[in-house]
Amino acid sequence: MQESIREWIQRMKAGELKLVLISNSPASRTRKFAQDLDLEFIASAFKPFPMAFIRASKKLNIPLKALAVVGDQIFTDVLGGNICGAFTVLVSPLSRKTDFFTTKFVRVLERFILKKFEKKKE
Protein backbone atom coordinates (compact mmCIF):
# COMPACT_ATOMS: atom_id res chain seq x y z
CA MET A 1 0.00 0.00 0.00
CA GLN A 2 1.39 3.37 -0.94
CA GLU A 3 2.15 5.66 1.97
CA SER A 4 0.44 8.58 0.23
CA ILE A 5 -2.89 6.72 0.43
CA ARG A 6 -2.42 6.02 4.11
CA GLU A 7 -1.55 9.69 4.71
CA TRP A 8 -4.56 10.91 2.70
CA ILE A 9 -6.90 8.68 4.72
CA GLN A 10 -5.41 9.95 7.98
CA ARG A 11 -5.87 13.56 6.85
CA MET A 12 -9.50 12.88 5.94
CA LYS A 13 -10.14 11.27 9.31
CA ALA A 14 -8.37 14.16 11.09
CA GLY A 15 -10.78 16.49 9.26
CA GLU A 16 -13.62 14.42 10.74
CA LEU A 17 -14.68 12.98 7.41
CA LYS A 18 -16.23 9.54 7.57
CA LEU A 19 -14.85 6.97 5.15
CA VAL A 20 -16.09 3.61 3.87
CA LEU A 21 -14.22 1.41 1.41
CA ILE A 22 -16.59 0.08 -1.28
CA SER A 23 -15.20 -2.74 -3.39
CA ASN A 24 -16.45 -5.18 -5.97
CA SER A 25 -13.94 -7.69 -4.59
CA PRO A 26 -15.09 -10.36 -2.16
CA ALA A 27 -14.91 -9.73 1.60
CA SER A 28 -11.88 -11.99 1.98
CA ARG A 29 -9.82 -9.63 -0.20
CA THR A 30 -11.43 -6.33 0.82
CA ARG A 31 -11.19 -7.00 4.57
CA LYS A 32 -7.38 -7.10 4.37
CA PHE A 33 -7.14 -3.62 2.83
CA ALA A 34 -9.84 -2.17 5.05
CA GLN A 35 -8.23 -3.46 8.24
CA ASP A 36 -4.81 -2.23 7.12
CA LEU A 37 -6.31 1.25 6.60
CA ASP A 38 -8.60 1.09 9.65
CA LEU A 39 -11.71 1.58 7.50
CA GLU A 40 -15.18 0.14 7.48
CA PHE A 41 -15.96 -1.63 4.21
CA ILE A 42 -18.62 -2.93 1.88
CA ALA A 43 -17.48 -5.85 -0.25
CA SER A 44 -19.05 -7.57 -3.26
CA ALA A 45 -20.60 -4.19 -4.09
CA PHE A 46 -21.64 -4.89 -7.68
CA LYS A 47 -20.76 -1.33 -8.70
CA PRO A 48 -22.11 0.54 -10.61
CA PHE A 49 -25.43 -0.71 -9.19
CA PRO A 50 -26.57 1.63 -6.42
CA MET A 51 -27.05 -0.81 -3.51
CA ALA A 52 -23.56 -0.41 -2.00
CA PHE A 53 -23.65 3.37 -2.30
CA ILE A 54 -27.01 3.41 -0.54
CA ARG A 55 -25.60 1.14 2.19
CA ALA A 56 -22.59 3.45 2.57
CA SER A 57 -24.79 6.54 2.94
CA LYS A 58 -26.84 4.75 5.61
CA LYS A 59 -23.70 3.51 7.38
CA LEU A 60 -22.34 7.07 7.38
CA ASN A 61 -25.75 8.51 8.27
CA ILE A 62 -25.67 11.01 5.39
CA PRO A 63 -27.92 11.53 2.36
CA LEU A 64 -26.69 10.23 -1.00
CA LYS A 65 -26.27 13.80 -2.29
CA ALA A 66 -23.72 14.37 0.52
CA LEU A 67 -21.73 11.26 -0.42
CA ALA A 68 -18.44 11.74 -2.27
CA VAL A 69 -17.25 8.76 -4.29
CA VAL A 70 -13.51 8.71 -5.01
CA GLY A 71 -12.48 6.00 -7.43
CA ASP A 72 -10.24 5.03 -10.31
CA GLN A 73 -12.80 3.50 -12.67
CA ILE A 74 -15.35 5.36 -14.78
CA PHE A 75 -17.70 2.43 -15.33
CA THR A 76 -17.90 1.35 -11.69
CA ASP A 77 -17.04 4.12 -9.25
CA VAL A 78 -17.96 7.25 -11.20
CA LEU A 79 -20.98 5.80 -12.97
CA GLY A 80 -22.30 4.25 -9.75
CA GLY A 81 -21.84 7.46 -7.81
CA ASN A 82 -23.50 9.49 -10.54
CA ILE A 83 -26.46 7.11 -10.71
CA CYS A 84 -27.01 7.74 -6.99
CA GLY A 85 -26.61 11.50 -7.22
CA ALA A 86 -23.33 11.50 -5.28
CA PHE A 87 -20.37 13.76 -5.98
CA THR A 88 -17.72 11.80 -7.89
CA VAL A 89 -13.96 12.17 -8.21
CA LEU A 90 -11.97 10.16 -10.75
CA VAL A 91 -8.38 9.51 -9.69
CA SER A 92 -5.55 7.70 -11.46
CA PRO A 93 -5.13 4.01 -10.62
CA LEU A 94 -2.42 3.25 -8.06
CA SER A 95 -1.24 0.30 -10.09
CA ARG A 96 -2.53 -1.55 -13.10
CA LYS A 97 -0.46 -4.63 -12.23
CA THR A 98 -3.18 -6.02 -9.96
CA ASP A 99 -6.11 -5.34 -12.32
CA PHE A 100 -8.24 -8.31 -13.29
CA PHE A 101 -8.50 -9.17 -16.99
CA THR A 102 -11.91 -7.55 -17.26
CA THR A 103 -10.65 -4.37 -15.61
CA LYS A 104 -7.74 -4.19 -18.04
CA PHE A 105 -10.20 -4.41 -20.92
CA VAL A 106 -12.45 -1.71 -19.47
CA ARG A 107 -9.46 0.58 -18.89
CA VAL A 108 -8.94 0.64 -22.68
CA LEU A 109 -12.48 2.01 -23.06
CA GLU A 110 -11.86 4.49 -20.26
CA ARG A 111 -8.73 5.84 -21.97
CA PHE A 112 -10.77 6.36 -25.15
CA ILE A 113 -13.43 8.29 -23.24
CA LEU A 114 -10.89 10.37 -21.34
CA LYS A 115 -9.16 11.33 -24.60
CA LYS A 116 -12.52 12.52 -25.98
CA PHE A 117 -13.05 14.68 -22.88
CA GLU A 118 -9.53 16.12 -23.17
CA LYS A 119 -10.19 17.11 -26.79
CA LYS A 120 -13.45 18.82 -25.75
CA LYS A 121 -11.60 20.88 -23.14
CA GLU A 122 -9.14 22.27 -25.74
Secondary structure as UniProt FT lines:
FT   HELIX           3..14
FT   TURN            15..16
FT   STRAND          20..22
FT   HELIX           27..37
FT   STRAND          40..42
FT   TURN            47..48
FT   HELIX           51..60
FT   HELIX           64..66
FT   STRAND          68..71
FT   HELIX           74..78
FT   HELIX           79..84
FT   STRAND          87..90
FT   TURN            97..98
FT   HELIX           101..121
//
